[in-house]
Amino acid sequence: MLALSILVIAVLVGVGLLQVYLSGDYGSFFRSIGIGLLLLLFSVGFYRKWHGT
């Protein structure tokens, strides 16, 4: 689950960087980073809950 989340975060960051490169708009990049961070926080929380640490 954590590996899948990291893959999705990498895709979000990649898409954000591509949008910055193509349009110069940093808003979409920071939005992608924010979504990725939220996904990472939820993934770590679920991992800890499922593994009891």
Long-range contacts (C-beta under 8 A, 24 or more apart in sequence): 1-43, 1-46, 1-47, 2-43, 2-44, 2-47, 5-39, 5-40, 5-43, 6-40, 8-36, 8-39, 9-36, 9-39, 9-40, 12-36, 12-39
